[in-house]
Amino acid sequence: MSKIISVANQKGGVAKTATCRYFADIAVAQEKKVLLIDFDPQASLTKGFGFNPELFEGVNDANICNVFNQETVNVINVGEEDETLHLIPSNRELGIIGQGNIIGKDLMLRKFIKKNKLLEVYDVIIIDNNPKFDTMTINTILASNIIVIPVVTAKDEQEGLHGFFKNTEETLSTFDHAIEKMVVIPSRYNKATKVSKEYLKIIKEDTLPFIEEMCPTISEAETMISEAVPEKVAFPDASSYNLSVYKYLTLYSSESSMKKDKREKLLTTLEEIVKNVIK
């Protein structure tokens, strides 16, 4: 069964876009056909591939705003010759059209995916989100069967995570939408700091009890807390090459400042996370 994964959190700086990138490249390495959808008007995912979002504004076959008109949106091939890795880019117009009075606008992405039979073309669809809970995020949640939530292991992040759970619970129950999995990925973890270790412990101990008590719809899904993804210089280094950290460490290992054992451990961690999510 094809997977539609919404990578979301109502806070910025938690590695949502980086998560989308390495999820996509690892899935492609497993010979999956992958579509990335940038559903963030800030277009971080689009920019991460080296594209100027302004090129996709206005009357344009690749304008993601066509989703709200139920028109075709052309994909961009961002994979290698023997890969199926496509991107639907974003642009700032998405934020404007999302505020408009469109009947059924919260379900437009789900209808678009169904109308264009994307699940017959792709094994995995991965959707990047903006850093707030609005029409864009509601669209991606209602289109998805898996929700992935990167969360920084830092002070005050737990409150934001609980807020996201509450908003997601309300969305799922209001629209009677069921998901298969809810996956929390502790990100930017620094084992050398007391704060990071403390908040990783809090995430591991408090998340599942909170969902069981406060989120009955979410609790019907499989809920997972993955291994923590460490904060490494490889992530910004990869961005400078317009690559995911997975592809960067695979292709440019000699240029990375990471020691071989730490590099291999990070790659293994990322591969295990993705395998557990899309299996």
LINSULTA-V76138 format. One record per helix or strand of 3 or more residues. SS is the DSSP state (H for helix, E for strand). FROM is the first residue (numbers start at 1). TO is the last residue. If there is no record, write none. Layout:
BEGIN
SS | FROM | TO
SS | FROM | TO
END
This chain:
BEGIN
E | 3 | 7
H | 16 | 29
E | 34 | 38
H | 44 | 48
H | 53 | 56
H | 64 | 69
E | 85 | 88
H | 93 | 97
H | 105 | 115
H | 118 | 120
E | 124 | 128
H | 135 | 143
E | 146 | 152
H | 157 | 174
E | 181 | 187
H | 194 | 214
H | 218 | 220
E | 222 | 225
H | 233 | 240
H | 245 | 251
H | 253 | 255
H | 260 | 278
END
